[in-house]
Amino acid sequence: MKKCPKCGKEVMDNINVCTACGAKITESKVKVEKKEAAPAYGVITGVLAIAGIYLIANVWSLLGALVYFVGFGMALSEIKRDKDFSDKNFGDFAKKSFKKQNILKKGIPAIVVVIMPLVVAYGIYGWIILDSVRTAQHITDLIM
């Protein structure tokens, strides 16, 4: 619901004329400022990504994938919040991200997002092969 600028009555979003006073209601575009990422946030996404990859390789692939996906989601949301980012200029954004002053707050999240397909492939391999071998080894250890 939006409010009529003339009389203040609430009007449905799809209506452009106030039903109470007849005033024309125009959409006011509110400019949303994107906040800068904190360097610690980039480090957290990197730590989650590394922990996820470690868990995929050494513990349990599904748990590792879930941890990585949390880091990926945080990284992607942080990248999209950045004022320099747009869907059309990811290459330029990535180049700026890897400069020394930007590596913690932009570079690490960019790396986490870019290597996502590799982690998915590795996670599937880990789920099918590594977890099966670990389970077989555990069963063998129980029997012996």
MIDOSE-1310 file (N, C-alpha, C; in nm, 2 decimals, decimal comma, always signed):
residues 144
mkkc	+0,08/-0,12/+0,00/+0,00/+0,00/+0,00/+0,09/+0,12/+0,00; +0,04/+0,23/-0,07/+0,11/+0,35/-0,07/+0,02/+0,46/-0,02; +0,08/+0,58/+0,01/-0,01/+0,69/+0,07/-0,02/+0,79/-0,04; -0,14/+0,86/-0,04/-0,16/+0,97/-0,13/-0,08/+1,09/-0,08
pkcg	+0,00/+1,16/-0,16/+0,07/+1,27/-0,12/-0,02/+1,39/-0,08; -0,14/+1,40/-0,13/-0,23/+1,51/-0,11/-0,31/+1,49/+0,02; -0,38/+1,38/+0,03/-0,47/+1,36/+0,15/-0,42/+1,26/+0,25; -0,32/+1,18/+0,22/-0,26/+1,09/+0,31/-0,33/+0,95/+0,32
kevm	-0,44/+0,93/+0,25/-0,51/+0,81/+0,26/-0,42/+0,70/+0,19; -0,44/+0,57/+0,24/-0,37/+0,46/+0,18/-0,44/+0,42/+0,05; -0,36/+0,39/-0,05/-0,41/+0,35/-0,18/-0,34/+0,22/-0,22; -0,40/+0,13/-0,29/-0,34/+0,01/-0,33/-0,23/+0,04/-0,43
dnin	-0,13/-0,05/-0,43/+0,00/-0,03/-0,51/-0,03/-0,02/-0,66; -0,13/-0,09/-0,71/-0,15/-0,09/-0,85/-0,24/+0,02/-0,90; -0,28/+0,11/-0,82/-0,37/+0,23/-0,85/-0,28/+0,35/-0,85; -0,30/+0,43/-0,96/-0,22/+0,56/-0,97/-0,30/+0,68/-0,94
vcta	-0,42/+0,67/-0,90/-0,51/+0,79/-0,87/-0,57/+0,76/-0,73; -0,57/+0,86/-0,64/-0,62/+0,84/-0,51/-0,78/+0,82/-0,52; -0,83/+0,72/-0,46/-0,97/+0,70/-0,46/-1,05/+0,79/-0,37; -0,98/+0,86/-0,28/-1,05/+0,96/-0,19/-1,06/+1,10/-0,25
cgak	-0,94/+1,15/-0,30/-0,94/+1,29/-0,34/-0,92/+1,30/-0,50; -0,88/+1,20/-0,56/-0,86/+1,20/-0,71/-0,72/+1,25/-0,75; -0,63/+1,27/-0,65/-0,49/+1,32/-0,69/-0,42/+1,21/-0,76; -0,33/+1,25/-0,85/-0,25/+1,16/-0,92/-0,13/+1,12/-0,83
ites	-0,11/+0,98/-0,82/+0,00/+0,93/-0,74/+0,11/+0,88/-0,83; +0,22/+0,94/-0,81/+0,34/+0,89/-0,89/+0,43/+0,81/-0,80; +0,50/+0,72/-0,87/+0,60/+0,64/-0,79/+0,72/+0,73/-0,76; +0,76/+0,73/-0,64/+0,88/+0,80/-0,60/+0,99/+0,70/-0,59
kvkv	+1,09/+0,72/-0,67/+1,20/+0,63/-0,67/+1,30/+0,66/-0,56; +1,31/+0,57/-0,47/+1,40/+0,60/-0,35/+1,54/+0,54/-0,39; +1,64/+0,62/-0,38/+1,77/+0,57/-0,41/+1,83/+0,50/-0,29; +1,86/+0,38/-0,30/+1,91/+0,30/-0,19/+2,06/+0,30/-0,20
ekke	+2,13/+0,34/-0,09/+2,27/+0,34/-0,09/+2,32/+0,20/-0,05; +2,42/+0,15/-0,13/+2,48/+0,02/-0,09/+2,59/+0,05/+0,01; +2,59/-0,04/+0,11/+2,69/-0,02/+0,21/+2,82/-0,09/+0,17; +2,93/-0,03/+0,22/+3,06/-0,10/+0,19/+3,07/-0,22/+0,28
aapa	+3,14/-0,32/+0,23/+3,16/-0,44/+0,31/+3,27/-0,42/+0,41; +3,25/-0,48/+0,52/+3,36/-0,48/+0,63/+3,46/-0,58/+0,59; +3,59/-0,56/+0,62/+3,69/-0,66/+0,59/+3,67/-0,79/+0,66; +3,62/-0,78/+0,78/+3,60/-0,90/+0,86/+3,49/-0,99/+0,80
ygvi	+3,40/-0,93/+0,73/+3,29/-1,01/+0,67/+3,35/-1,10/+0,55; +3,45/-1,04/+0,48/+3,51/-1,11/+0,37/+3,60/-1,23/+0,43; +3,66/-1,20/+0,54/+3,74/-1,31/+0,60/+3,65/-1,42/+0,65; +3,54/-1,39/+0,71/+3,44/-1,49/+0,76/+3,40/-1,58/+0,64
tgvl	+3,36/-1,52/+0,53/+3,32/-1,60/+0,41/+3,43/-1,69/+0,36; +3,56/-1,64/+0,37/+3,67/-1,72/+0,33/+3,69/-1,84/+0,42; +3,68/-1,81/+0,55/+3,70/-1,92/+0,65/+3,59/-2,02/+0,64; +3,47/-1,98/+0,61/+3,36/-2,08/+0,59/+3,38/-2,16/+0,47
aiag	+3,43/-2,10/+0,36/+3,46/-2,17/+0,24/+3,57/-2,27/+0,26; +3,68/-2,23/+0,33/+3,79/-2,33/+0,35/+3,74/-2,44/+0,44; +3,67/-2,41/+0,55/+3,61/-2,51/+0,64/+3,52/-2,61/+0,56; +3,44/-2,55/+0,47/+3,36/-2,64/+0,39/+3,43/-2,74/+0,30
iyli	+3,54/-2,68/+0,24/+3,62/-2,77/+0,15/+3,69/-2,87/+0,24; +3,74/-2,84/+0,35/+3,81/-2,93/+0,44/+3,71/-3,04/+0,49; +3,59/-3,00/+0,52/+3,49/-3,10/+0,57/+3,45/-3,19/+0,46; +3,44/-3,14/+0,33/+3,41/-3,23/+0,22/+3,52/-3,34/+0,20
anvw	+3,65/-3,29/+0,21/+3,76/-3,38/+0,19/+3,78/-3,48/+0,30; +3,76/-3,44/+0,43/+3,81/-3,52/+0,54/+3,70/-3,57/+0,64; +3,58/-3,52/+0,63/+3,49/-3,56/+0,74/+3,36/-3,62/+0,67; +3,27/-3,53/+0,62/+3,15/-3,57/+0,56/+3,11/-3,47/+0,46
sllg	+3,10/-3,51/+0,33/+3,08/-3,42/+0,22/+2,95/-3,34/+0,23; +2,84/-3,39/+0,27/+2,72/-3,31/+0,28/+2,74/-3,20/+0,38; +2,80/-3,23/+0,50/+2,82/-3,12/+0,60/+2,91/-3,01/+0,54; +3,02/-3,06/+0,47/+3,11/-2,96/+0,41/+3,04/-2,87/+0,31
alvy	+2,96/-2,94/+0,23/+2,88/-2,86/+0,12/+2,79/-2,76/+0,19; +2,72/-2,79/+0,30/+2,64/-2,70/+0,37/+2,71/-2,58/+0,42; +2,83/-2,61/+0,48/+2,91/-2,50/+0,54/+2,96/-2,41/+0,43; +3,00/-2,47/+0,31/+3,05/-2,39/+0,20/+2,93/-2,30/+0,15
fvgf	+2,81/-2,36/+0,14/+2,70/-2,29/+0,08/+2,66/-2,17/+0,17; +2,68/-2,18/+0,30/+2,66/-2,07/+0,39/+2,76/-1,96/+0,36; +2,89/-1,99/+0,34/+2,99/-1,89/+0,31/+2,96/-1,83/+0,17; +2,92/-1,92/+0,08/+2,88/-1,87/-0,06/+2,77/-1,77/-0,05
gmal	+2,66/-1,80/+0,02/+2,55/-1,71/+0,03/+2,59/-1,58/+0,09; +2,67/-1,58/+0,20/+2,72/-1,46/+0,26/+2,80/-1,38/+0,16; +2,89/-1,45/+0,08/+2,98/-1,38/-0,01/+2,90/-1,31/-0,12; +2,80/-1,39/-0,18/+2,72/-1,34/-0,29/+2,64/-1,22/-0,24
seik	+2,58/-1,23/-0,12/+2,50/-1,11/-0,08/+2,59/-0,99/-0,05; +2,71/-1,01/-0,01/+2,80/-0,90/+0,02/+2,84/-0,84/-0,12; +2,87/-0,92/-0,21/+2,91/-0,87/-0,35/+2,80/-0,79/-0,41; +2,68/-0,84/-0,40/+2,56/-0,77/-0,46/+2,53/-0,64/-0,39
rdkd	+2,57/-0,63/-0,26/+2,55/-0,51/-0,19/+2,65/-0,40/-0,22; +2,76/-0,44/-0,28/+2,87/-0,35/-0,30/+2,83/-0,25/-0,41; +2,86/-0,12/-0,39/+2,82/-0,01/-0,48/+2,89/-0,02/-0,62; +3,00/-0,09/-0,63/+3,07/-0,10/-0,76/+3,02/-0,22/-0,84
fsdk	+2,94/-0,30/-0,79/+2,90/-0,42/-0,85/+2,77/-0,40/-0,94; +2,77/-0,46/-1,05/+2,65/-0,48/-1,13/+2,66/-0,61/-1,21; +2,55/-0,67/-1,25/+2,56/-0,80/-1,32/+2,64/-0,79/-1,45; +2,64/-0,68/-1,51/+2,71/-0,66/-1,64/+2,86/-0,64/-1,63
nfgd	+2,91/-0,60/-1,51/+3,05/-0,57/-1,51/+3,12/-0,66/-1,40; +3,09/-0,78/-1,39/+3,16/-0,87/-1,29/+3,31/-0,88/-1,32; +3,35/-0,88/-1,45/+3,49/-0,88/-1,48/+3,57/-0,76/-1,42; +3,51/-0,64/-1,45/+3,57/-0,52/-1,39/+3,57/-0,52/-1,24
fakk	+3,46/-0,57/-1,19/+3,45/-0,57/-1,04/+3,56/-0,67/-0,98; +3,58/-0,78/-1,05/+3,67/-0,88/-1,00/+3,82/-0,82/-1,01; +3,85/-0,75/-1,11/+3,98/-0,69/-1,12/+4,00/-0,59/-1,01; +3,90/-0,51/-0,98/+3,92/-0,41/-0,87/+3,93/-0,48/-0,73
sfkk	+3,86/-0,60/-0,73/+3,85/-0,67/-0,60/+3,99/-0,72/-0,55; +4,08/-0,75/-0,65/+4,20/-0,81/-0,61/+4,32/-0,71/-0,60; +4,28/-0,59/-0,59/+4,39/-0,49/-0,55/+4,41/-0,50/-0,40; +4,53/-0,47/-0,36/+4,58/-0,49/-0,22/+4,48/-0,43/-0,12
qnil	+4,42/-0,31/-0,14/+4,34/-0,25/-0,04/+4,20/-0,31/-0,04; +4,16/-0,39/-0,14/+4,03/-0,45/-0,15/+4,02/-0,60/-0,13; +4,13/-0,67/-0,11/+4,13/-0,81/-0,11/+4,05/-0,87/+0,00; +4,05/-0,81/+0,12/+3,98/-0,87/+0,23/+3,83/-0,85/+0,22
kkgi	+3,78/-0,73/+0,18/+3,64/-0,70/+0,18/+3,57/-0,74/+0,05; +3,65/-0,74/-0,06/+3,59/-0,78/-0,19/+3,65/-0,90/-0,26; +3,78/-0,92/-0,24/+3,85/-1,03/-0,32/+3,81/-1,16/-0,27; +3,81/-1,18/-0,14/+3,78/-1,32/-0,08/+3,64/-1,36/-0,12
paiv	+3,54/-1,27/-0,10/+3,40/-1,31/-0,14/+3,39/-1,34/-0,29; +3,47/-1,26/-0,37/+3,47/-1,29/-0,52/+3,53/-1,43/-0,55; +3,63/-1,47/-0,48/+3,69/-1,60/-0,50/+3,59/-1,71/-0,46; +3,53/-1,69/-0,34/+3,43/-1,79/-0,30/+3,32/-1,81/-0,40
vvim	+3,27/-1,70/-0,46/+3,16/-1,71/-0,56/+3,21/-1,78/-0,69; +3,34/-1,74/-0,73/+3,39/-1,79/-0,86/+3,42/-1,94/-0,85; +3,47/-1,99/-0,74/+3,50/-2,13/-0,74/+3,39/-2,22/-0,70; +3,27/-2,17/-0,69/+3,15/-2,24/-0,65/+3,13/-2,37/-0,74
plvv	+3,14/-2,36/-0,87/+3,12/-2,48/-0,96/+3,22/-2,59/-0,92; +3,35/-2,55/-0,89/+3,45/-2,65/-0,86/+3,41/-2,72/-0,73; +3,36/-2,64/-0,63/+3,33/-2,70/-0,50/+3,21/-2,79/-0,52; +3,11/-2,76/-0,60/+3,00/-2,84/-0,62/+3,05/-2,98/-0,68
aygi	+3,13/-2,97/-0,78/+3,18/-3,09/-0,85/+3,26/-3,18/-0,74; +3,35/-3,11/-0,66/+3,42/-3,18/-0,56/+3,33/-3,24/-0,45; +3,23/-3,17/-0,42/+3,13/-3,21/-0,32/+3,06/-3,34/-0,37; +3,02/-3,34/-0,49/+2,95/-3,45/-0,55/+3,04/-3,57/-0,55
ygwi	+3,17/-3,55/-0,59/+3,27/-3,66/-0,59/+3,29/-3,71/-0,45; +3,30/-3,62/-0,35/+3,32/-3,65/-0,21/+3,20/-3,73/-0,16; +3,08/-3,69/-0,20/+2,96/-3,76/-0,15/+2,95/-3,90/-0,21; +2,98/-3,92/-0,33/+2,97/-4,05/-0,40/+3,09/-4,14/-0,36
ilds	+3,21/-4,09/-0,38/+3,33/-4,17/-0,36/+3,38/-4,17/-0,22; +3,42/-4,05/-0,17/+3,49/-4,04/-0,04/+3,40/-4,09/+0,07; +3,28/-4,05/+0,08/+3,19/-4,09/+0,18/+3,16/-4,24/+0,18; +3,15/-4,30/+0,06/+3,13/-4,44/+0,04/+3,26/-4,52/+0,10
vrta	+3,38/-4,47/+0,06/+3,50/-4,54/+0,11/+3,51/-4,52/+0,26; +3,48/-4,40/+0,32/+3,48/-4,39/+0,46/+3,38/-4,48/+0,53; +3,26/-4,49/+0,48/+3,16/-4,58/+0,54/+3,21/-4,73/+0,53; +3,26/-4,77/+0,42/+3,31/-4,91/+0,40/+3,42/-4,93/+0,50
qhit	+3,51/-4,83/+0,51/+3,63/-4,85/+0,61/+3,58/-4,86/+0,75; +3,47/-4,78/+0,78/+3,42/-4,78/+0,92/+3,35/-4,92/+0,95; +3,28/-4,97/+0,85/+3,22/-5,10/+0,87/+3,32/-5,21/+0,88; +3,43/-5,20/+0,80/+3,54/-5,30/+0,81/+3,60/-5,29/+0,95
dlim	+3,63/-5,17/+1,00/+3,69/-5,16/+1,13/+3,60/-5,22/+1,24; +3,47/-5,20/+1,23/+3,37/-5,26/+1,32/+3,37/-5,41/+1,32; +3,38/-5,47/+1,20/+3,38/-5,61/+1,19/+3,51/-5,68/+1,24; +3,62/-5,61/+1,21/+3,75/-5,67/+1,24/+3,78/-5,65/+1,38
